[in-house]
Amino acid sequence: MRGSLARVASTAAAVLLVLPAAPAQGREETVDWYLGAMSAERAQRLAKGDGVTIAVIDTGVDGTHPDLAGRVLPGATVDHAGVVDENLPGDVDLSGHGTAMAGLIAGLGIGDGAPLGVAPLSRILPVRVTRADDGTLDPEHVYAGVRWAIAQGAKVVSLSLSGKPTGEAPWKSELIEHAIAEDVVLVAAAGNRSDVEVRVGEPASIPGVVAVSGLGRDGSVWPGSVTGGPVVLSAPAEDLPHLTVDGGCERGSGTSGAAALVAGVAGLIRSRYPDASAADVVNRLIRTAHDGGSPGRDPGFGFGSVDAYDALTATVAPTDRYPLDVPEQLVVEPAPPSADGIGTGWWLLGGGSLLGTGTVAWVAFRRRARTPASR
């Protein structure tokens, strides 16, 4: 990647962080319900993400948000040409999607209705990918951002975006091969179900990526989540607290949130087991997941719903083999007739879905935190 790659990792603001020992009474059933569903509250007694950098490849992250104070590195921007520009920092977010995802990973939970992140002492490395005029992200530009983040020392990469599965391309095998070679875990959202797309999207569908489907508050597969063979794990997706760029918080649903939560759990594992390889981290995630559907791996839950505490405490032998298939040959599921007309760019996946016009409205399911839930 062009430009200096050395300055970002050392420039986090130094602040004293005082985290609650546990969510305030009542919060665990309302604001932070997802922490209990993933046994993350218990896991945080053992690790909080200390010493781990998690890259958020998205719209940028608002580094001034009070609930992310001191956790956000400067980052960089991938411009329209696919060039990573360190002179355009990634700690600025004009749309809010990346900030929302970062809050689920590393939020401090101090604001009214704000999330306590799964790994609140982890550092967020924001990579802002410039969108095309139609709102999409060029897959190869995202890949450039991933490579840059890995070069800066990110050990987990969170990708809350999705696009129509496409055929074989060199960058796909390079993406996962480079991550494995550099000992990095890639986590991606499976995608939000819509009238025009029901398959697991890219990059989640690329073999070797930890593809995450969404769960509802009742533990079943969230109706808005796509499902399919590539799904590796499942995590809460419904009614999650999202930080906003105005310093506040809203509620929303989407598999992007589920992916961010799993990225946070991967950060906890890397914090508790700093010598564990990426293969070991993924192996712990899948071997300790709670089987929620048909016995074994299934299209809805994958290997199961992620359990942060078990992932940190279970006896799992080290592995010298990456536990997920890697792309020797990429196979694309046949597209349903209704998928005609959808482009190959990737879309951001917050609480929204692909619309028939081919645009994305990630705020479609969002609502203000202080308003009653509409069901």
C-alpha positions in Angstrom: 0.0 0.0 0.0 1.1 3.6 -0.7 2.2 5.9 2.0 3.8 5.5 5.4 2.4 2.6 7.3 4.1 3.3 10.7 2.4 6.2 12.3 -1.1 5.1 13.2 -0.6 2.4 15.8 1.2 4.8 18.2 -1.1 7.7 18.2 -4.1 6.7 20.3 -5.1 9.3 22.9 -4.1 8.4 26.4 -7.1 8.6 28.8 -8.0 7.0 32.0 -10.9 4.6 31.4 -13.2 3.6 34.2 -15.4 0.8 33.1 -18.4 -0.5 35.0 -17.7 -3.9 36.6 -21.1 -5.0 35.1 -23.9 -3.2 33.3 -26.1 -1.2 35.6 -29.2 -3.0 36.9 -31.8 -3.2 34.2 -29.4 -2.4 31.4 -28.5 -6.0 30.9 -32.2 -6.7 30.0 -32.7 -3.6 27.9 -29.7 -1.7 26.5 -27.1 -4.5 26.9 -29.3 -7.6 26.4 -26.9 -8.9 23.8 -24.0 -9.1 26.3 -26.0 -11.6 28.4 -27.1 -13.5 25.3 -23.4 -14.0 24.4 -22.2 -14.5 28.0 -20.0 -11.5 27.3 -20.6 -10.0 30.8 -18.9 -13.1 32.4 -16.2 -13.0 29.7 -15.3 -9.4 30.5 -14.2 -10.5 34.0 -11.4 -12.3 32.3 -10.6 -10.0 29.4 -11.7 -6.7 27.9 -9.7 -6.6 24.7 -6.6 -5.0 26.2 -3.7 -4.8 23.7 -5.8 -5.8 20.7 -6.5 -3.6 17.6 -9.7 -4.2 15.7 -10.1 -2.7 12.3 -13.5 -1.4 11.2 -13.7 -1.2 7.4 -16.6 1.1 7.0 -17.6 4.8 6.7 -15.1 5.9 9.3 -15.5 6.1 13.1 -16.3 9.3 15.1 -13.3 9.4 17.3 -14.8 12.3 19.3 -17.8 10.4 20.5 -17.7 10.3 24.3 -18.4 6.5 24.4 -15.4 5.9 22.2 -13.0 8.3 23.9 -9.4 7.2 23.6 -10.2 4.0 21.8 -10.1 5.2 18.2 -6.8 5.5 16.2 -6.5 8.0 13.4 -6.9 5.4 10.6 -7.0 6.3 7.0 -9.3 6.7 4.0 -9.4 4.7 0.8 -10.1 7.2 -2.0 -12.2 6.9 -5.2 -9.1 5.4 -7.0 -8.6 2.7 -4.3 -5.5 4.4 -2.9 -5.1 4.4 0.9 -4.5 8.0 2.0 -3.2 8.4 5.5 -3.5 12.2 5.2 -7.3 11.7 5.2 -7.9 10.1 8.6 -10.6 7.5 9.2 -11.6 8.9 12.6 -14.3 11.0 10.9 -17.7 9.6 10.1 -20.2 11.6 8.1 -23.0 8.9 8.0 -22.6 7.0 11.3 -22.5 3.4 10.2 -18.9 2.8 11.2 -19.4 4.6 14.5 -22.4 2.4 15.3 -20.3 -0.7 14.7 -17.3 0.5 16.7 -19.7 1.2 19.6 -20.7 -2.5 19.7 -17.1 -3.5 19.7 -15.5 -1.0 22.0 -18.2 1.3 23.4 -17.8 2.4 27.0 -21.5 2.3 27.8 -21.4 5.7 29.6 -24.1 7.6 27.6 -27.8 7.3 28.0 -28.7 4.1 26.2 -25.2 3.7 24.8 -23.8 0.2 24.3 -21.1 -1.3 26.4 -18.9 -2.9 23.8 -17.9 -6.6 23.9 -14.2 -5.6 24.0 -14.3 -2.1 25.6 -10.5 -1.9 26.1 -9.7 -2.8 22.5 -8.5 -0.1 20.1 -10.4 0.7 16.9 -8.6 1.3 13.7 -11.0 3.0 11.3 -10.6 2.6 7.6 -13.0 4.9 5.7 -13.8 3.5 2.2 -15.1 6.2 -0.1 -18.4 5.2 -1.7 -19.2 5.5 -5.4 -22.0 7.8 -6.6 -24.6 5.0 -6.2 -23.6 4.5 -2.6 -21.7 1.2 -3.1 -18.2 0.3 -2.1 -15.8 -1.2 -4.6 -14.8 -4.6 -3.4 -11.2 -4.2 -4.4 -11.1 -0.8 -2.6 -12.3 -2.6 0.5 -9.6 -5.2 0.0 -7.0 -2.4 -0.2 -8.3 -1.1 3.1 -8.1 -4.5 4.7 -4.5 -4.9 3.6 -3.6 -1.5 5.0 -5.2 -2.2 8.3 -3.3 -5.5 8.6 -0.1 -3.7 7.9 -0.9 -1.4 10.8 -1.2 -4.3 13.3 -4.9 -5.0 13.3 -5.4 -8.6 14.5 -9.2 -8.7 13.8 -11.0 -7.0 10.9 -14.7 -6.3 11.1 -16.6 -6.0 7.8 -20.2 -4.9 8.2 -21.0 -4.7 4.5 -22.2 -7.1 1.9 -22.7 -7.4 -1.9 -24.0 -9.8 -4.5 -21.9 -13.0 -4.7 -19.8 -13.1 -7.8 -17.5 -15.5 -9.6 -13.9 -16.3 -9.1 -11.4 -13.3 -8.9 -7.8 -13.3 -7.8 -8.4 -10.7 -5.1 -10.7 -13.1 -3.2 -8.2 -15.8 -2.6 -5.6 -13.1 -2.0 -7.8 -11.5 0.7 -8.1 -14.6 2.9 -4.6 -16.0 2.1 -3.0 -12.7 3.1 -5.1 -12.5 6.3 -4.1 -16.1 7.3 -0.5 -15.4 6.4 -0.5 -12.3 8.6 -2.4 -14.1 11.5 -5.5 -12.0 11.2 -9.2 -12.9 11.7 -11.7 -11.6 9.1 -15.3 -11.3 10.3 -18.1 -10.3 7.9 -21.9 -9.8 8.0 -23.9 -12.5 6.2 -26.3 -9.8 4.9 -29.8 -8.6 5.4 -32.7 -10.3 3.6 -34.6 -8.4 1.0 -36.9 -8.9 -1.9 -34.0 -8.9 -4.3 -31.3 -10.8 -2.5 -31.5 -13.8 -0.1 -28.0 -15.3 -0.4 -25.1 -14.8 1.9 -23.2 -11.9 0.3 -19.6 -11.0 -0.2 -17.2 -10.8 1.5 -18.9 -13.2 4.0 -19.4 -15.8 1.3 -15.7 -16.0 0.6 -14.3 -19.2 2.0 -12.2 -18.6 5.1 -14.1 -15.5 6.2 -16.1 -15.8 9.5 -19.6 -15.2 8.1 -22.1 -14.1 10.8 -25.8 -14.4 10.6 -28.2 -12.5 12.9 -30.3 -13.7 15.9 -33.4 -12.2 17.4 -33.8 -11.5 21.1 -35.5 -14.8 21.5 -32.4 -16.7 20.2 -33.9 -17.7 16.9 -32.6 -16.6 13.5 -33.6 -13.0 13.0 -36.1 -12.9 10.1 -34.1 -10.1 8.4 -31.0 -12.2 8.3 -29.9 -14.1 5.1 -28.9 -17.7 5.7 -27.0 -20.2 3.7 -24.1 -22.6 3.5 -21.3 -20.0 4.1 -22.6 -19.0 7.5 -20.0 -19.8 10.2 -21.5 -18.3 13.4 -24.6 -16.4 14.6 -24.9 -13.5 17.0 -27.5 -11.0 18.2 -28.8 -8.7 15.5 -32.1 -7.4 16.7 -32.7 -4.2 18.6 -29.1 -3.3 19.2 -27.9 0.1 20.5 -26.0 2.1 17.9 -23.9 5.2 18.7 -24.6 8.2 16.4 -22.3 10.9 15.1 -24.2 13.6 17.0 -23.0 12.0 20.3 -26.2 10.1 21.0 -27.5 6.6 20.5 -30.3 4.9 18.5 -31.6 1.4 18.3 -31.4 -0.8 15.2 -31.3 -4.3 13.8 -29.0 -5.8 11.2 -26.4 -8.5 10.6 -23.7 -5.8 10.5 -24.2 -5.5 14.3 -23.9 -9.2 14.7 -20.6 -9.2 12.8 -19.3 -6.4 15.0 -20.2 -8.3 18.1 -18.3 -11.5 16.9 -15.3 -9.3 16.0 -15.4 -8.1 19.6 -15.4 -11.7 20.9 -12.4 -12.5 18.7 -10.7 -9.5 20.3 -11.4 -10.9 23.7 -9.8 -14.2 22.7 -6.8 -12.5 21.3 -6.5 -10.4 24.5 -6.7 -13.4 26.9 -4.5 -15.6 24.6 -2.1 -13.2 23.0 0.0 -16.1 21.6 -3.0 -17.8 19.9 -2.9 -17.9 16.1 -5.8 -16.7 14.0 -6.6 -20.4 13.4 -6.8 -20.9 17.1 -9.1 -18.0 17.5 -11.5 -19.2 14.9 -11.3 -22.7 16.2 -12.3 -21.5 19.7 -15.2 -19.5 18.3 -16.7 -22.4 16.3 -15.9 -25.2 18.9 -17.5 -23.3 21.8 -20.6 -22.0 19.8 -24.0 -23.2 21.0 -25.6 -25.4 18.4 -29.0 -23.8 17.7 -30.4 -25.5 14.6 -29.9 -28.8 13.0 -27.1 -30.9 14.7 -23.8 -29.6 13.4 -23.3 -26.7 11.0 -26.5 -25.5 9.4 -27.5 -22.5 7.1 -29.1 -20.5 9.9 -26.8 -20.7 12.9 -23.7 -21.9 11.2 -21.7 -23.8 13.9 -23.9 -22.1 16.4 -24.4 -18.9 18.4 -21.2 -17.4 19.7 -20.5 -17.7 23.5 -17.8 -15.3 24.7 -17.3 -16.9 28.1 -17.0 -20.4 26.8 -14.6 -19.2 24.0 -12.3 -17.8 26.8 -12.5 -20.7 29.2 -13.1 -24.0 27.3 -10.2 -26.4 26.8 -9.5 -26.2 23.1 -6.3 -27.7 21.8 -4.2 -25.5 19.5 -4.5 -26.3 15.8 -2.0 -26.1 13.1 -4.7 -26.0 10.4 -7.1 -23.2 9.6 -10.5 -24.6 10.6 -12.5 -23.1 7.7 -12.2 -24.0 4.1 -10.1 -21.6 2.0 -10.9 -20.7 -1.6 -9.1 -23.3 -3.8 -12.1 -22.8 -6.1 -14.9 -20.3 -5.3 -18.4 -21.6 -6.0 -21.2 -19.2 -6.3 -24.8 -20.2 -5.6 -27.1 -19.7 -8.5 -28.9 -16.3 -8.3 -32.7 -16.4 -7.9 -34.6 -14.6 -10.6 -35.4 -11.7 -8.3 -31.7 -10.9 -8.0 -31.5 -9.5 -11.6 -30.3 -6.0 -11.8 -28.3 -5.9 -8.5 -24.8 -4.6 -9.1 -21.6 -6.1 -7.9 -20.7 -3.3 -5.5 -20.9 -3.9 -1.7 -23.4 -2.2 0.5 -23.2 -1.1 4.1 -25.5 -3.2 6.4 -26.8 -1.5 9.5 -30.4 -1.9 10.4 -31.5 -1.8 6.8 -31.9 -3.8 3.6 -31.4 -3.6 -0.1 -34.4 -1.9 -1.7 -35.9 -2.7 -5.1 -34.2 0.4 -6.6 -30.8 -1.0 -5.8 -30.0 1.5 -3.1 -29.3 0.8 0.5 -31.0 2.4 3.5 -29.1 1.1 6.5 -31.3 3.3 8.8 -34.5 1.6 7.7 -35.0 -0.4 10.9 -33.5 2.3 13.2 -35.4 4.2 15.8 -34.6 6.6 18.6 -33.5 4.9 21.8 -36.0 6.8 23.9 -39.1 5.9 21.8 -41.2 2.8 22.4 -40.2 -0.2 20.2 -42.4 -0.6 17.2 -43.0 -4.3 16.4 
